[in-house]
Every structure is written in C-alpha cells, then in structure tokens.
Amino acid sequence: MDKIDISAESLQAIFFDFDGVLAECMDVKTEAFAQLFEQFGDEIVKKVVKHHVENGGISRYVKIQHYYLEYLNEQISKGKLNGIAQQFSDIVVKKVIESSWVNGAKEFLEKYYISVDLYVISGTPEGELREIVKERKMEKYFKGVYGSPDTKPVIARRIISEKGYDPNRVVYVGDSISDYRDAVKVEILFLGRVPSGSTSPFPENIPKITDFFEIIK
C-alpha cells in the first residue's frame, strides 16, 4: 500500500464497507443468493452468483430486482421484493455476526478509532447492519453506521457536509469496483482490499491491501 497516509495528521475520516472489508462474510451472502434462486435451476444460480461476486457493495434490493428482470424476465412487485429480501436477511444475519474478522481489521480499529473518525457505509439495510455491528461489539469504534436505502455516495456526501471534512482527507476502504466508483463520485481517496490469492478489480494505480496488518506495520 502507498500514497495514503493513515494518520490523524493526514486523515479526518475513514469510511469502511463492511462485507469483505471488516468481516469475511462475502461467501455467506454468495451462498444465500444461490439458495434463494436454486429453484430456478443451475444456470440462473451461476448468473446470480457471478453478478453478486462481481458487484459487491450494491444493495440486495437492487440485485434482486436485477436478477428477476434480467434473468427471469419478471418485473418484481415491491411486496415480493421485500419478502425475498427478508428471506435473504433471515439466512445471513446470524452467520455474518459469527463470521471472522478480516485479518488485522479489529486491531486497526482499536489503534485508530480515537485519533481518526471512523464510519461504516454499506449496501446492507441500515437496521440490519446496526444489529450486526452491535452483536459483534464493534459500536465503540464508529462515529456512525449507515446502510441502505440511501446509496453510499449520498451517505458519504452527507457525512462530509455535516462534519465539515475536507474530501481530500477522507478515504473509503472497499473491496469492489462499485466501491471504487462510489469513491470517485464523491471525490474522496480510495483504498482497495483484495483478499490474498484474488485478482484485483481496481485500476493499477489504486493503493491496495490484502489485510490491515499491512497498514498497522
């Protein structure tokens, strides 16, 4: 990792995605999407899983609508959408609460939460996200925990405006190309998390880490 100085003198705030950045729970949600769509056959499941993996950080509501419209040729009703989203939540919440930390993430939060303002900004529904953060005993680290229905750029801009942060002193840590694009929209710094052995989805010039011990060192 280079070009981003993680210190109170350099940064005013750090925004974190949650899945795959703080907690190793991407597989949990991948398996949940596969389970929800298995009734439609293996080909549909493959398409759903591929899209989900390649588009981390996007709201499940947006994904479910996309899968029904593009793969099943069905315009899904709001009621049905909410029902499927609830099924998804029922499958994943307990498993996400119990999932392991990304290596070094807890140590990083413990080291920096006093000197730099930390936030979670995720595509997960806000109520569910806050429940997960509470049950994982992570609340003390964050100035705020925010999720859908607001989009990440909307949330980030609101925080920056309300707190008077300099965008050049705010970094978003994400693990997907959509996270990177959202950071570009808000005109803040970006740090990509790429798990060991995975292919980076980010441009070559973007600073990247495999885990947070790289920053702590």
C-alpha positions in Angstrom: 0.0 0.0 0.0 1.2 3.5 -0.7 0.1 7.1 -1.4 -2.4 7.2 1.5 -1.1 8.3 4.9 -3.3 6.7 7.6 -2.7 9.1 10.5 -4.7 11.8 12.4 -2.4 14.4 10.8 -3.3 13.3 7.3 -6.9 11.9 7.5 -10.0 13.3 9.1 -12.2 10.3 8.5 -12.2 6.7 7.2 -15.3 5.1 5.6 -15.5 1.3 5.6 -17.6 -1.0 3.5 -18.4 -4.0 5.8 -18.6 -7.3 3.9 -15.2 -8.4 2.8 -13.5 -5.3 4.4 -14.1 -5.7 8.1 -15.7 -9.1 8.2 -15.0 -12.1 6.0 -18.7 -12.7 5.1 -18.8 -12.5 1.3 -19.2 -16.2 1.0 -22.1 -16.2 3.4 -24.0 -13.8 1.2 -23.0 -15.6 -2.0 -24.4 -18.9 -0.6 -27.6 -17.1 0.4 -28.2 -15.7 -3.1 -27.6 -19.2 -4.5 -30.1 -20.6 -2.1 -32.7 -18.1 -2.9 -32.5 -18.8 -6.7 -31.8 -22.5 -6.7 -35.5 -23.2 -7.5 -34.8 -21.7 -11.0 -32.0 -24.1 -11.9 -28.2 -24.2 -12.1 -27.8 -21.7 -15.0 -29.7 -19.0 -13.2 -27.8 -19.7 -9.9 -24.5 -19.4 -11.8 -25.5 -16.0 -13.3 -26.7 -14.7 -9.9 -23.6 -15.8 -8.1 -21.3 -14.3 -10.8 -23.1 -11.0 -10.7 -23.1 -10.8 -6.9 -19.4 -11.6 -6.7 -18.5 -9.0 -9.3 -20.8 -6.3 -7.8 -20.1 -6.3 -4.1 -21.4 -3.3 -2.1 -24.6 -2.9 -4.1 -27.9 -3.2 -2.2 -29.6 -6.6 -2.2 -32.8 -4.9 -3.3 -31.1 -3.6 -6.4 -29.6 -7.0 -7.1 -32.8 -9.0 -6.6 -34.7 -6.7 -8.9 -31.9 -7.1 -11.5 -31.9 -10.9 -11.2 -35.7 -11.1 -11.7 -35.8 -8.7 -14.6 -32.7 -9.8 -16.4 -32.6 -13.5 -15.7 -36.2 -14.4 -15.1 -37.8 -11.7 -17.3 -40.1 -10.7 -14.4 -40.9 -7.2 -13.1 -41.0 -8.0 -9.4 -43.5 -6.2 -7.2 -42.5 -4.2 -4.1 -44.2 -6.7 -1.8 -42.4 -9.7 -3.4 -39.1 -7.9 -3.4 -39.4 -7.1 0.3 -40.3 -10.7 1.0 -37.3 -12.1 -0.8 -35.1 -9.6 0.9 -36.4 -10.7 4.3 -35.6 -14.3 3.4 -32.1 -13.2 2.5 -31.8 -11.4 5.8 -33.1 -14.5 7.7 -30.4 -16.6 6.1 -27.4 -14.3 6.6 -27.6 -12.2 9.7 -26.6 -14.9 12.3 -23.8 -16.1 10.0 -22.5 -12.6 9.4 -22.5 -11.9 13.2 -20.5 -15.1 13.7 -18.1 -14.6 10.7 -14.4 -14.0 11.2 -12.7 -10.6 11.1 -10.6 -9.7 8.1 -7.1 -10.1 9.3 -5.9 -7.0 11.2 -9.3 -5.2 11.0 -10.0 -5.3 14.7 -6.5 -4.3 15.6 -6.7 -1.5 13.1 -9.9 -0.1 14.5 -8.6 -0.4 18.1 -5.5 1.6 17.1 -7.1 4.4 15.2 -10.6 5.0 16.4 -9.6 7.6 19.0 -7.5 9.7 16.5 -9.5 9.4 13.3 -13.3 9.4 12.8 -14.4 6.0 11.6 -17.7 5.1 9.8 -19.3 2.1 8.2 -21.1 2.8 4.9 -22.6 -0.3 3.4 -25.2 -1.5 1.0 -26.7 -3.7 3.8 -30.1 -2.4 5.1 -29.2 0.1 7.9 -31.2 -1.6 10.7 -29.7 -5.0 10.0 -26.2 -3.5 9.7 -26.5 -1.8 13.0 -27.7 -5.0 14.6 -24.7 -6.9 13.2 -22.3 -4.2 14.4 -23.9 -4.2 17.9 -23.8 -8.0 18.2 -20.2 -8.1 17.1 -19.4 -5.5 19.8 -18.0 -3.0 17.2 -20.1 0.0 18.1 -17.5 1.9 20.1 -15.2 2.2 17.1 -17.6 4.2 14.8 -19.0 7.7 14.8 -21.8 6.3 12.6 -23.0 3.1 10.9 -25.1 3.7 7.7 -26.7 1.5 5.1 -29.4 1.3 2.5 -31.9 2.5 1.4 -29.6 5.6 0.9 -26.7 4.9 -1.5 -23.1 5.1 -0.5 -22.4 8.4 -2.3 -25.5 10.0 -0.7 -24.4 8.9 2.7 -20.7 9.9 2.2 -21.6 13.4 0.9 -24.0 13.9 3.9 -21.3 13.0 6.4 -18.7 15.1 4.8 -21.1 18.1 4.6 -22.4 17.7 8.2 -18.9 17.2 9.7 -17.1 19.7 7.5 -14.5 17.2 6.4 -12.1 18.0 3.6 -12.8 15.4 0.9 -9.0 15.2 0.3 -8.6 14.0 3.9 -11.3 11.2 3.7 -10.6 7.7 2.5 -13.1 4.9 1.6 -12.0 1.4 2.1 -13.8 -1.1 -0.1 -13.4 -4.4 -1.8 -15.4 -4.0 -5.1 -15.3 -1.9 -8.2 -18.6 -0.3 -7.3 -17.0 0.9 -4.0 -14.2 2.4 -6.1 -16.6 4.1 -8.4 -18.6 5.5 -5.5 -15.5 7.0 -4.0 -14.7 8.6 -7.4 -18.2 10.1 -7.5 -17.7 11.7 -4.1 -14.2 12.7 -4.9 -12.5 11.1 -1.9 -9.5 8.8 -1.6 -9.9 5.1 -2.1 -8.1 2.1 -0.6 -8.9 -1.3 -2.1 -9.0 -4.5 -0.1 -8.1 -7.5 -2.2 -8.0 -10.9 -0.4 -4.8 -12.9 -0.7 -5.0 -15.0 -3.9 -7.7 -12.9 -5.5 -7.5 -10.8 -8.6 -7.7 -7.1 -8.1 -10.7 -5.4 -9.8 -9.2 -2.0 -9.3 -7.0 0.2 -11.6 -3.3 -0.4 -11.2 -2.6 3.0 -9.6 -5.1 2.4 -6.7 -3.5 1.5 -3.4 -4.4 -1.9 -2.2 -4.1 -4.2 0.8 -4.7 -7.8 1.5 -5.3 -7.2 5.2 -5.0 -4.4 7.7 -1.8 -5.6 9.3 -0.1 -4.2 6.2 -1.2 -0.7 7.3 -0.5 -1.2 11.0 3.1 -2.2 10.2 
